[in-house]
Amino acid sequence: MGLFDFFKKKKEELPAKQKEKTDATEQEATSDAVEEDKWDRMWELWGEGKADSPYAEVLTYQSEINNGGHDQYFFNVENTGDLKKELAVLNSVLPEVLKKNLNAAYKAYVALQKNEDDEKAEAILHKCDDVYYENEEALDDVLNEYAAKIELKE
């Protein structure tokens, strides 16, 4: 046996605890890969306009906020869809902190559209963006629920 041959032990030769740990690590890696595939599929469905409600609205919200903040979200949804309906859906599924934040942001957005105290409204929108980013994991929890339900193509 050479000096480095002890590194060449086969998996079957490993002690039981080490083998269990190796198996668990492999299962975890497989599980992570499946989860990632489900997230990819979820975004693919959203891109095709085939994601289920309320998750489609949550995905749109997350995408727009991450791309340009609440101001961009409201503007884009208002110009391409039914903003009031989308807000109602989000208010039914968002965690409380994000729900309150969304409503404060919308109030500031409306004030901006009416040219009411623009500096204050812009400051509120920026603060709402910060609150969103601080609590984005809560939104990911909602999306994880949806991703878990997605069937992957074979």
MDTraj code that builds the backbone (N, CA, C; nanometers):
import mdtraj as md
import numpy as np

residues = "MET GLY LEU PHE ASP PHE PHE LYS LYS LYS LYS GLU GLU LEU PRO ALA LYS GLN LYS GLU LYS THR ASP ALA THR GLU GLN GLU ALA THR SER ASP ALA VAL GLU GLU ASP LYS TRP ASP ARG MET TRP GLU LEU TRP GLY GLU GLY LYS ALA ASP SER PRO TYR ALA GLU VAL LEU THR TYR GLN SER GLU ILE ASN ASN GLY GLY HIS ASP GLN TYR PHE PHE ASN VAL GLU ASN THR GLY ASP LEU LYS LYS GLU LEU ALA VAL LEU ASN SER VAL LEU PRO GLU VAL LEU LYS LYS ASN LEU ASN ALA ALA TYR LYS ALA TYR VAL ALA LEU GLN LYS ASN GLU ASP ASP GLU LYS ALA GLU ALA ILE LEU HIS LYS CYS ASP ASP VAL TYR TYR GLU ASN GLU GLU ALA LEU ASP ASP VAL LEU ASN GLU TYR ALA ALA LYS ILE GLU LEU LYS GLU".split()
xyz = np.array([
    [0.0857, -0.1177, 0.0000],
    [0.0000, 0.0000, 0.0000],
    [0.0886, 0.1217, 0.0000],
    [0.0671, 0.2078, -0.1011],
    [0.1463, 0.3298, -0.1136],
    [0.1050, 0.4332, -0.0107],
    [0.1827, 0.5359, -0.0028],
    [0.1616, 0.6414, 0.0951],
    [0.0226, 0.7047, 0.0832],
    [-0.0291, 0.7231, -0.0374],
    [-0.1564, 0.7908, -0.0559],
    [-0.2727, 0.6957, -0.0885],
    [-0.2494, 0.5656, -0.0833],
    [-0.3540, 0.4689, -0.1156],
    [-0.4721, 0.4745, -0.0183],
    [-0.4478, 0.5235, 0.1020],
    [-0.5565, 0.5284, 0.1982],
    [-0.6623, 0.6302, 0.1550],
    [-0.6323, 0.7227, 0.0648],
    [-0.7306, 0.8168, 0.0117],
    [-0.8209, 0.7515, -0.0924],
    [-0.7839, 0.6373, -0.1414],
    [-0.8566, 0.5727, -0.2492],
    [-0.9611, 0.4720, -0.2011],
    [-0.9960, 0.4791, -0.0731],
    [-1.0962, 0.3856, -0.0226],
    [-1.2252, 0.4024, -0.1004],
    [-1.2832, 0.2935, -0.1328],
    [-1.4119, 0.2982, -0.2012],
    [-1.5216, 0.3300, -0.1011],
    [-1.6331, 0.3811, -0.1516],
    [-1.7454, 0.4168, -0.0663],
    [-1.7887, 0.2996, 0.0217],
    [-1.7851, 0.1778, -0.0329],
    [-1.8279, 0.0610, 0.0428],
    [-1.7331, 0.0319, 0.1596],
    [-1.6102, 0.0763, 0.1493],
    [-1.5124, 0.0494, 0.2537],
    [-1.5175, 0.1535, 0.3655],
    [-1.5910, 0.2599, 0.3447],
    [-1.5981, 0.3651, 0.4450],
    [-1.6717, 0.3139, 0.5682],
    [-1.6356, 0.3645, 0.6841],
    [-1.7106, 0.3280, 0.8051],
    [-1.8576, 0.3669, 0.7880],
    [-1.9457, 0.2974, 0.8563],
    [-2.0905, 0.3163, 0.8401],
    [-2.1325, 0.4626, 0.8593],
    [-2.0828, 0.5294, 0.9628],
    [-2.1212, 0.6686, 0.9884],
    [-2.0780, 0.7583, 0.8729],
    [-1.9576, 0.7365, 0.8232],
    [-1.9068, 0.8188, 0.7142],
    [-1.9872, 0.7919, 0.5868],
    [-2.0249, 0.6654, 0.5650],
    [-2.1054, 0.6299, 0.4480],
    [-2.2426, 0.6968, 0.4570],
    [-2.3046, 0.6944, 0.5763],
    [-2.4344, 0.7590, 0.5953],
    [-2.4236, 0.9088, 0.5672],
    [-2.3153, 0.9696, 0.6140],
    [-2.2936, 1.1125, 0.5919],
    [-2.2766, 1.1408, 0.4425],
    [-2.2025, 1.0565, 0.3734],
    [-2.1819, 1.0724, 0.2291],
    [-2.3145, 1.0567, 0.1558],
    [-2.3930, 0.9543, 0.1936],
    [-2.5246, 0.9329, 0.1322],
    [-2.6152, 1.0527, 0.1563],
    [-2.6159, 1.1050, 0.2782],
    [-2.7007, 1.2196, 0.3118],
    [-2.6584, 1.3421, 0.2310],
    [-2.5298, 1.3617, 0.2134],
    [-2.4794, 1.4742, 0.1349],
    [-2.5225, 1.4615, -0.0109],
    [-2.5157, 1.3391, -0.0648],
    [-2.5588, 1.3163, -0.2030],
    [-2.7085, 1.3389, -0.2178],
    [-2.7876, 1.2936, -0.1200],
    [-2.9324, 1.3141, -0.1252],
    [-2.9656, 1.4630, -0.1164],
    [-2.8936, 1.5339, -0.0302],
    [-2.9148, 1.6777, -0.0158],
    [-2.8822, 1.7501, -0.1464],
    [-2.7737, 1.7108, -0.2114],
    [-2.7359, 1.7713, -0.3389],
    [-2.8419, 1.7441, -0.4449],
    [-2.8944, 1.6217, -0.4469],
    [-3.0008, 1.5864, -0.5417],
    [-3.1264, 1.6670, -0.5118],
    [-3.1609, 1.6782, -0.3844],
    [-3.2786, 1.7545, -0.3436],
    [-3.2632, 1.9018, -0.3825],
    [-3.1451, 1.9577, -0.3613],
    [-3.1182, 2.0967, -0.3991],
    [-3.1313, 2.1160, -0.5491],
    [-3.0837, 2.0203, -0.6260],
    [-3.0923, 2.0291, -0.7721],
    [-3.2380, 2.0234, -0.8180],
    [-3.3167, 1.9369, -0.7560],
    [-3.4587, 1.9274, -0.7912],
    [-3.5292, 2.0581, -0.7547],
    [-3.4990, 2.1114, -0.6368],
    [-3.5594, 2.2376, -0.5942],
    [-3.5241, 2.3499, -0.6920],
    [-3.3995, 2.3540, -0.7329],
    [-3.3565, 2.4557, -0.8295],
    [-3.4283, 2.4374, -0.9626],
    [-3.4446, 2.3132, -1.0065],
    [-3.5175, 2.2853, -1.1304],
    [-3.6633, 2.3310, -1.1193],
    [-3.7237, 2.3116, -1.0028],
    [-3.8623, 2.3532, -0.9826],
    [-3.8739, 2.5053, -0.9851],
    [-3.7757, 2.5746, -0.9245],
    [-3.7754, 2.7214, -0.9297],
    [-3.7591, 2.7688, -1.0739],
    [-3.6706, 2.7043, -1.1489],
    [-3.6525, 2.7403, -1.2906],
    [-3.7828, 2.7203, -1.3666],
    [-3.8503, 2.6084, -1.3411],
    [-3.9760, 2.5785, -1.4092],
    [-4.0833, 2.6793, -1.3703],
    [-4.0848, 2.7203, -1.2433],
    [-4.1815, 2.8185, -1.1957],
    [-4.1648, 2.9498, -1.2727],
    [-4.0414, 2.9955, -1.2866],
    [-4.0157, 3.1195, -1.3600],
    [-4.0458, 3.1020, -1.5087],
    [-4.0215, 2.9833, -1.5611],
    [-4.0538, 2.9543, -1.7012],
    [-4.2051, 2.9638, -1.7236],
    [-4.2830, 2.9038, -1.6350],
    [-4.4290, 2.9124, -1.6439],
    [-4.4751, 3.0574, -1.6365],
    [-4.4153, 3.1336, -1.5472],
    [-4.4497, 3.2759, -1.5344],
    [-4.4199, 3.3490, -1.6648],
    [-4.3037, 3.3237, -1.7226],
    [-4.2644, 3.3885, -1.8472],
    [-4.3583, 3.3547, -1.9626],
    [-4.4162, 3.2354, -1.9581],
    [-4.5104, 3.1911, -2.0613],
    [-4.6537, 3.2354, -2.0308],
    [-4.6718, 3.3023, -1.9169],
    [-4.8063, 3.3438, -1.8769],
    [-4.8916, 3.2284, -1.8282],
    [-4.8271, 3.1208, -1.7821],
    [-4.8994, 3.0004, -1.7398],
    [-4.8892, 2.9717, -1.5896],
    [-4.8301, 3.0632, -1.5136],
    [-4.8197, 3.0421, -1.3690],
    [-4.9560, 3.0638, -1.3047],
    [-4.9849, 2.9845, -1.2035],
    [-5.1135, 2.9929, -1.1341],
    [-5.1204, 3.1193, -1.0492],
    [-5.2433, 3.1694, -1.0341],
    [-5.2682, 3.2788, -0.9405],
    [-5.2815, 3.2158, -0.8015],
    [-5.2334, 3.2735, -0.6996],
    [-5.1769, 3.4068, -0.6814],
    [-5.0256, 3.4139, -0.7057],
    [-4.9677, 3.3002, -0.7432],
    [-4.8223, 3.2965, -0.7569],
    [-4.7737, 3.3803, -0.8750],
    [-4.8528, 3.3870, -0.9811],
    [-4.8143, 3.4702, -1.0962],
    [-4.7994, 3.6152, -1.0524],
    [-4.8913, 3.6605, -0.9686],
    [-4.8847, 3.7990, -0.9202],
    [-4.7641, 3.8190, -0.8280],
    [-4.7356, 3.7202, -0.7463],
    [-4.6198, 3.7300, -0.6560],
    [-4.4900, 3.7324, -0.7378],
    [-4.4835, 3.6498, -0.8409],
    [-4.3650, 3.6477, -0.9267],
    [-4.3480, 3.7808, -1.0000],
    [-4.4577, 3.8366, -1.0485],
    [-4.4512, 3.9675, -1.1142],
    [-4.4028, 4.0731, -1.0156],
    [-4.4595, 4.0711, -0.8971],
    [-4.4202, 4.1659, -0.7927],
    [-4.2704, 4.1549, -0.7638],
    [-4.2236, 4.0339, -0.7404],
    [-4.0825, 4.0146, -0.7098],
    [-3.9938, 4.0589, -0.8260],
    [-4.0313, 4.0226, -0.9453],
    [-3.9525, 4.0567, -1.0629],
    [-3.9426, 4.2080, -1.0819],
    [-4.0551, 4.2747, -1.0728],
    [-4.0564, 4.4202, -1.0948],
    [-3.9835, 4.4963, -0.9840],
    [-4.0050, 4.4559, -0.8603],
    [-3.9376, 4.5238, -0.7490],
    [-3.7863, 4.5064, -0.7613],
    [-3.7436, 4.3849, -0.7899],
    [-3.6000, 4.3603, -0.8027],
    [-3.5399, 4.4295, -0.9243],
    [-3.6219, 4.4643, -1.0197],
    [-3.5737, 4.5289, -1.1415],
    [-3.5783, 4.6811, -1.1339],
    [-3.6659, 4.7375, -1.0506],
    [-3.6742, 4.8831, -1.0487],
    [-3.7537, 4.9417, -0.9342],
    [-3.7859, 4.8618, -0.8355],
    [-3.8558, 4.9134, -0.7187],
    [-4.0067, 4.9207, -0.7361],
    [-4.0712, 4.9683, -0.6305],
    [-4.2172, 4.9762, -0.6292],
    [-4.2708, 5.0689, -0.7383],
    [-4.2026, 5.1803, -0.7596],
    [-4.2471, 5.2748, -0.8612],
    [-4.2591, 5.2055, -0.9965],
    [-4.1583, 5.1277, -1.0331],
    [-4.1620, 5.0554, -1.1604],
    [-4.2723, 4.9498, -1.1588],
    [-4.2865, 4.8797, -1.0480],
    [-4.3906, 4.7768, -1.0384],
    [-4.5285, 4.8371, -1.0668],
    [-4.5621, 4.9432, -0.9937],
    [-4.6945, 5.0036, -1.0114],
    [-4.7137, 5.0558, -1.1538],
    [-4.6142, 5.1241, -1.2051],
    [-4.6236, 5.1803, -1.3397],
    [-4.6440, 5.0711, -1.4443],
    [-4.5615, 4.9677, -1.4391],
    [-4.5704, 4.8616, -1.5398],
    [-4.7010, 4.7827, -1.5312],
    [-4.7425, 4.7477, -1.4116],
    [-4.8662, 4.6712, -1.3976],
    [-4.9856, 4.7585, -1.4362],
    [-4.9820, 4.8844, -1.3998],
    [-5.0907, 4.9755, -1.4347],
    [-5.1056, 4.9889, -1.5864],
    [-4.9939, 4.9827, -1.6572],
    [-4.9960, 4.9993, -1.8026],
    [-5.0146, 4.8691, -1.8795],
    [-5.0029, 4.7565, -1.8131],
    [-5.0163, 4.6285, -1.8848],
    [-5.1261, 4.5395, -1.8291],
    [-5.1842, 4.5766, -1.7179],
    [-5.2843, 4.4894, -1.6570],
    [-5.3763, 4.5666, -1.5654],
    [-5.4355, 4.4951, -1.4737],
    [-5.5304, 4.5518, -1.3789],
    [-5.4609, 4.5644, -1.2431],
    [-5.4081, 4.6833, -1.2159],
    [-5.3301, 4.7051, -1.0935],
    [-5.4140, 4.6803, -0.9687],
    [-5.5365, 4.7276, -0.9667],
    [-5.6216, 4.7089, -0.8474],
    [-5.6430, 4.5595, -0.8191],
    [-5.6673, 4.4830, -0.9245],
    [-5.6880, 4.3386, -0.9084],
    [-5.5594, 4.2733, -0.8581],
    [-5.4470, 4.3119, -0.9153],
    [-5.3184, 4.2551, -0.8749],
    [-5.2893, 4.2865, -0.7282],
    [-5.3168, 4.4095, -0.6867],
    [-5.2949, 4.4475, -0.5466],
    [-5.3854, 4.3670, -0.4529],
    [-5.5082, 4.3429, -0.4945],
    [-5.6004, 4.2636, -0.4126],
    [-5.5474, 4.1212, -0.3944],
    [-5.4956, 4.0648, -0.5026],
    [-5.4405, 3.9288, -0.4945],
    [-5.3196, 3.9276, -0.4007],
    [-5.2294, 4.0230, -0.4181],
    [-5.1103, 4.0283, -0.3323],
    [-5.1492, 4.0466, -0.1860],
    [-5.2476, 4.1312, -0.1603],
    [-5.2907, 4.1538, -0.0224],
    [-5.3503, 4.0281, 0.0400],
    [-5.3919, 3.9337, -0.0417],
    [-5.4489, 3.8101, 0.0124],
    [-5.3422, 3.7059, 0.0467],
    [-5.2194, 3.7226, -0.0043],
    [-5.1181, 3.6188, 0.0182],
    [-4.9879, 3.6686, 0.0815],
    [-4.9615, 3.7960, 0.0759],
    [-4.8344, 3.8453, 0.1306],
    [-4.8325, 3.8369, 0.2825],
    [-4.7154, 3.8099, 0.3384],
    [-4.7004, 3.8184, 0.4837],
    [-4.7307, 3.9626, 0.5286],
    [-4.7754, 3.9780, 0.6498],
    [-4.8242, 4.1073, 0.7004],
    [-4.7262, 4.2229, 0.6772],
    [-4.5988, 4.2016, 0.7046],
    [-4.5019, 4.3105, 0.6893],
    [-4.4931, 4.3574, 0.5436],
    [-4.5002, 4.2638, 0.4511],
    [-4.4937, 4.3011, 0.3096],
    [-4.6263, 4.3591, 0.2614],
    [-4.7353, 4.3140, 0.3178],
    [-4.8674, 4.3680, 0.2829],
    [-4.8751, 4.5158, 0.3228],
    [-4.8370, 4.5462, 0.4458],
    [-4.8378, 4.6860, 0.4924],
    [-4.7443, 4.7709, 0.4076],
    [-4.6307, 4.7149, 0.3746],
    [-4.5318, 4.7861, 0.2945],
    [-4.5853, 4.8154, 0.1535],
    [-4.6476, 4.7159, 0.0939],
    [-4.7056, 4.7328, -0.0400],
    [-4.8096, 4.8444, -0.0392],
    [-4.8950, 4.8452, 0.0604],
    [-5.0005, 4.9465, 0.0681],
    [-4.9438, 5.0868, 0.0916],
    [-4.8390, 5.0981, 0.1736],
    [-4.7744, 5.2280, 0.1942],
    [-4.7089, 5.2757, 0.0648],
    [-4.6468, 5.1839, -0.0076],
    [-4.5837, 5.2181, -0.1340],
    [-4.6877, 5.2630, -0.2360],
    [-4.8006, 5.1935, -0.2393],
    [-4.9051, 5.2304, -0.3349],
    [-4.9605, 5.3693, -0.3039],
    [-4.9804, 5.3980, -0.1777],
    [-5.0299, 5.5301, -0.1370],
    [-4.9322, 5.6387, -0.1825],
    [-4.8026, 5.6141, -0.1666],
    [-4.7002, 5.7108, -0.2105],
    [-4.6999, 5.7225, -0.3626],
    [-4.7184, 5.6113, -0.4319],
    [-4.7224, 5.6117, -0.5786],
    [-4.8399, 5.6965, -0.6283],
    [-4.9550, 5.6803, -0.5677],
    [-5.0737, 5.7579, -0.6062],
    [-5.0470, 5.9064, -0.5825],
    [-4.9843, 5.9396, -0.4701],
    [-4.9516, 6.0796, -0.4412],
    [-4.8580, 6.1359, -0.5483],
    [-4.7625, 6.0547, -0.5908],
    [-4.6715, 6.0984, -0.6977],
    [-4.7468, 6.1240, -0.8279],
    [-4.8403, 6.0378, -0.8594],
    [-4.9171, 6.0529, -0.9826],
    [-5.0013, 6.1805, -0.9805],
    [-5.0390, 6.2227, -0.8620],
    [-5.1184, 6.3451, -0.8461],
    [-5.0300, 6.4665, -0.8209],
    [-4.8972, 6.4462, -0.8286],
    [-4.7999, 6.5528, -0.8025],
    [-4.8167, 6.6145, -0.6643],
    [-4.8462, 6.5310, -0.5669],
    [-4.8621, 6.5745, -0.4286],
    [-4.7360, 6.5435, -0.3497],
    [-4.6673, 6.6453, -0.3058],
    [-4.5496, 6.6308, -0.2201],
    [-4.4539, 6.5241, -0.2744],
    [-4.4032, 6.5499, -0.3954],
    [-4.3202, 6.4526, -0.4672],
    [-4.2003, 6.4025, -0.3864],
    [-4.1303, 6.4928, -0.3184],
    [-4.0111, 6.4506, -0.2433],
    [-4.0476, 6.3527, -0.1326],
    [-4.1540, 6.3824, -0.0613],
    [-4.1969, 6.2940, 0.0472],
    [-4.2406, 6.1585, -0.0092],
    [-4.3181, 6.1603, -0.1175],
    [-4.3662, 6.0356, -0.1778],
    [-4.2498, 5.9521, -0.2294],
    [-4.1520, 6.0150, -0.2922],
    [-4.0351, 5.9421, -0.3417],
    [-3.9555, 5.8816, -0.2269],
    [-3.9427, 5.9560, -0.1171],
    [-3.8712, 5.9043, 0.0003],
    [-3.9441, 5.7814, 0.0570],
    [-4.0767, 5.7888, 0.0596],
    [-4.1558, 5.6752, 0.1093],
    [-4.1360, 5.5543, 0.0179],
    [-4.1395, 5.5757, -0.1129],
    [-4.1185, 5.4643, -0.2063],
    [-3.9812, 5.4009, -0.1864],
    [-3.8786, 5.4816, -0.1684],
    [-3.7440, 5.4265, -0.1455],
    [-3.7385, 5.3474, -0.0149],
    [-3.8040, 5.4002, 0.0887],
    [-3.8076, 5.3283, 0.2163],
    [-3.8825, 5.1959, 0.2001],
    [-3.9902, 5.1975, 0.1238],
    [-4.0668, 5.0747, 0.1001],
    [-3.9833, 4.9730, 0.0224],
    [-3.9022, 5.0207, -0.0710],
    [-3.8114, 4.9297, -0.1417],
    [-3.7170, 4.8638, -0.0420],
    [-3.6629, 4.9424, 0.0502],
    [-3.5705, 4.8882, 0.1509],
    [-3.6392, 4.7837, 0.2389],
    [-3.7611, 4.8142, 0.2817],
    [-3.8359, 4.7186, 0.3655],
    [-3.8597, 4.5894, 0.2879],
    [-3.8915, 4.6015, 0.1601],
    [-3.9115, 4.4833, 0.0762],
    [-3.7846, 4.3972, 0.0760],
    [-3.6701, 4.4601, 0.0473],
    [-3.5449, 4.3838, 0.0387],
    [-3.5079, 4.3197, 0.1721],
    [-3.5392, 4.3879, 0.2811],
    [-3.5107, 4.3326, 0.4139],
    [-3.5981, 4.2108, 0.4450],
    [-3.7113, 4.2002, 0.3781],
    [-3.8080, 4.0935, 0.4071],
    [-3.8358, 4.0033, 0.2874],
    [-3.7474, 4.0055, 0.1905],
    [-3.7699, 3.9288, 0.0681],
    [-3.7772, 3.7783, 0.0941],
    [-3.7100, 3.7318, 0.1973],
    [-3.7155, 3.5882, 0.2295],
    [-3.8579, 3.5433, 0.2586],
    [-3.9384, 3.6322, 0.3165],
    [-4.0785, 3.5983, 0.3438],
    [-4.1538, 3.5760, 0.2131],
    [-4.1190, 3.6512, 0.1110],
    [-4.1803, 3.6332, -0.0208],
    [-4.1321, 3.5024, -0.0827],
    [-4.0055, 3.4713, -0.0621],
    [-3.9519, 3.3445, -0.1123],
    [-4.0247, 3.2261, -0.0504],
    [-4.0677, 3.2389, 0.0745],
    [-4.1432, 3.1309, 0.1390],
    [-4.2739, 3.1040, 0.0639],
    [-4.3406, 3.2108, 0.0213],
    [-4.4643, 3.1961, -0.0561],
    [-4.4341, 3.1243, -0.1877],
    [-4.3248, 3.1640, -0.2512],
    [-4.2887, 3.1040, -0.3798],
    [-4.2380, 2.9608, -0.3639],
    [-4.1726, 2.9306, -0.2534],
    [-4.1295, 2.7927, -0.2275],
    [-4.2495, 2.6992, -0.2208],
    [-4.3594, 2.7483, -0.1646],
    [-4.4826, 2.6696, -0.1571],
    [-4.5297, 2.6330, -0.2983],
    [-4.5227, 2.7284, -0.3886],
    [-4.5648, 2.7040, -0.5271],
    [-4.4662, 2.6117, -0.5977],
    [-4.3373, 2.6394, -0.5825],
    [-4.2362, 2.5576, -0.6492],
    [-4.2469, 2.4115, -0.6074],
    [-4.2792, 2.3877, -0.4820],
    [-4.2920, 2.2494, -0.4325],
    [-4.4041, 2.1733, -0.5045],
    [-4.5036, 2.2448, -0.5543],
    [-4.6182, 2.1825, -0.6207],
    [-4.5930, 2.1542, -0.7696],
    [-4.4890, 2.2126, -0.8227],
    [-4.4646, 2.2046, -0.9674],
    [-4.4128, 2.0668, -1.0056],
    [-4.4728, 2.0131, -1.1088],
    [-4.4275, 1.8855, -1.1654],
    [-4.3207, 1.9149, -1.2705],
    [-4.2112, 1.8456, -1.2627],
    [-4.1037, 1.8641, -1.3597],
    [-4.1259, 1.7740, -1.4794],
    [-4.0867, 1.8228, -1.5948],
    [-4.0949, 1.7430, -1.7173],
    [-3.9895, 1.6345, -1.7104],
    [-4.0245, 1.5183, -1.7570],
    [-3.9284, 1.4066, -1.7570],
    [-3.8464, 1.4105, -1.8821],
])
top = md.Topology()
chain = top.add_chain()
for i, resn in enumerate(residues, 1):
    res = top.add_residue(resn, chain, resSeq=i)
    for name in ("N", "CA", "C"):
        top.add_atom(name, md.element.get_by_symbol(name[0]), res)
traj = md.Trajectory(xyz[None], top)
